Amino acid sequence: MQHDSRNISMLMDFYEMTMAHGYFTQHENTDRVAFDVFFRRNPDKGGFAIFGGLEQIVEYILNLHFDESDIDFLRNQGIFSEEFLNYLKDFSFTGDVYAFPEGS
């Protein structure tokens, strides 16, 4: 797979960022939390789905970072604490990924 050098960290559902902030402020960054990658319904009213894209998901997670323009954008929303924004500046994924096998 060819590496994508663009920073796509902010291409997410904004709800995920507000939830991360909530976990950070309520649990003082000490608890483990889980987030999911999913879709709500099969396209074209299909009756089944085949899982694909694990490599791209893992690459996104491992390259997840927030540059100064990301931090400035988040700060300008007026809902995130400075402590959380400082945490994001040095964020690096250290968790585990559980997934279905490709093609299942």
Secondary structure, 3 states (H helix, E strand, C coil): CCCCCCCCCCCCCHHHHHHHHHHHHHHCCCCCCCCCCCCCCCHHHCCCCCCCCHHHHHHHHHCCCCCHHHHHHHHHCCCCCHHHHHHHHCCCCCCCCCCCCCCC
